[in-house]
Amino acid sequence: MTINTLLRKVNQNKRFNINTYDFFKPTFNVKLAESRGEIKLAQKLRYKVFFSERIKNPILNIGNFRRDSDKFDNYADHIIVNHRKSKFSKTKVIGTYRLLRQSVAEKKSGFYSCDEFNLENLLNSRIYNNMLELSRSCISQKFRNKNVLQLMWKEIHHYINKNNIDALFGTASFLSTNVSKIEDQLIYLNHHHKMPDNITVSALPKYRVNIDYQKKINLNIRLFAKLPTLIKAYLKFNASIGTGAVIDNKFKTTDVFIFLPIEKINKEYVNKILD
C-alpha cells in the first residue's frame, strides 16, 4: 500500500465536527473603556437614552455629534457593556456607568454632584476619605433589564475592591419634573432613608424643590414600586438619601442624592448580584 493510498483511507475515516452554535450566540462583555473612541460610544448612548428617547426636542450639540459629554468625562473612568448579536455582527455599547474617584476629583474640577448638592458637610467630616462618585448610568432601551445592570454592578464591585473604596455616592433621578406626581415618594425617602445629620448632603437652594415633608402619606407596596428602578436598587444595597431634591431642567428630571458606605452595604443583596 502506497503512502498516498494510506493517507486517503485515513482522511476518509476522519469526521469533522464544526459547532456553528457559537457563531450565532449573542455575547455581552463588560469592562472599563480603554480609549477615547470607546468613551465617545458611551457618550452617544447617553445622548440617545437621556435626550432622544425622552425629550421631543432633544438638545443637539453639533460639535459633539449627538454626544452627552461634560468636563468630568475627561478624568473619570467609564464602565461600558458591549453586545454582539453574533460573531458576524458589529459590537455595540448598550450600557454605561461613570466612575469618579475622590482622589482624582480633588485634583481636578471636583464632583459632578456638586452642581446640584452641597457636599461640604460630607467632605469636611473626613469620615470617608476614598469615596467613589457614580453617575451617568444608562442602558439601551432594548436591553433594559436587570441582567445588564447586574453586569455593571459586578464591574463596580471589582472596581471598589481594587481601589479600596470606602463609600459610594451620586445622584439618582425621577424621570419627571412634575413634583406633584412624585411628592409622596420624595417624602417617603426623606422620612425612612435619610442620611445621618453629621454627614448629610443638602440640595442647593437655587435648584431645591419646595416640598412639605410634614405631609402624611400612605405607606404601601405601590408607593415603593413606583420608585425608579435605580433608586430601588440603591435602597436594597442599604443606601441613604440626602436632604431635599432638585429639578434638573436640562435632563428634565428630579434628582436626589444617594449615599452608600461600603461598611454598611447589604452583603446578602450583593451576593445575589454576584451569583
Residue, then its C-alpha position, 0 to 999 in steps of 0.5 A: m500500500t502506497i503512502n498516498t493510498l494510506l493517507r486517503k483511507v485515513n482522511q476518509n475515516k476522519r469526521f469533522n465536527i464544526n459547532t456553528y452554535d457559537f457563531f450565532k450566540p449573542t455575547f455581552n462583555v463588560k469592562l472599563a473603556e480603554s480609549r477615547g473612541e470607546i468613551k465617545l460610544a458611551q457618550k452617544l448612548r447617553y445622548k440617545v437614552f437621556f435626550s432622544e428617547r425622552i425629550k421631543n426636542p432633544i438638545l443637539n450639540i453639533g460639535n459633539f455629534r449627538r454626544d452627552s459629554d461634560k468636563f468630568d468625562n475627561y478624568a473619570d473612568h467609564i464602565i461600558v457593556n458591549h453586545r454582539k448579536s453574533k460573531f458576524s455582527k458589529t459590537k455595540v455599547i448598550g450600557t454605561y456607568r461613570l466612575l469618579r474617584q475622590s482622589v482624582a476629583e480633588k485634583k481636578s474640577g471636583f464632583y459632578s454632584c456638586d452642581e446640584f448638592n452641597l457636599e461640604n458637610l460630607l467632605n469636611s467630616r473626613i469620615y470617608n476619605n476614598m469615596l467613589e462618585l457614580s453617575r451617568s448610568c444608562i442602558s439601551q432601551k432594548f436591553r433594559n433589564k436587570n441582567v445588564l445592570q447586574l453586569m455593571w454592578k459586578e464591574i463596580h464591585h471589582y472596581i471598589n475592591k481594587n481601589n479600596i473604596d470606602a463609600l459610594f455616592g451620586t445622584a439618582s433621578f425621577l424621570s419627571t419634573n412634575v413634583s406633584k406626581i412624585e411628592d409622596q415618594l420624595i417624602y417617603l425617602n426623606h422620612h425612612h432613608k435619610m442620611p445621618d445629620n453629621i454627614t448629610v448632603s443638602a440640595l442647593p437652594k437655587y435648584r431645591v424643590n419646595i416640598d412639605y415633608q410634614k405631609k402624611i402619606n400612605l405607606n404601601i407596596r405601590l408607593f415603593a414600586k413606583l420608585p425608579t428602578l435605580i433608586k430601588a436598587y440603591l435602597k436594597f444595597n442599604a443606601s441613604i438619601g440626602t436632604g431635599a431634591v432638585i429639578d434638573n431642567k436640562f435632563k428634565t428630571t428630579d434628582v436626589f442624592i444617594f449615599l452608600p458606605i461600603e461598611k454598611i452595604n447589604k452583603e446578602y443583596v450583593n451576593k445575589i448580584l454576584d451569583 
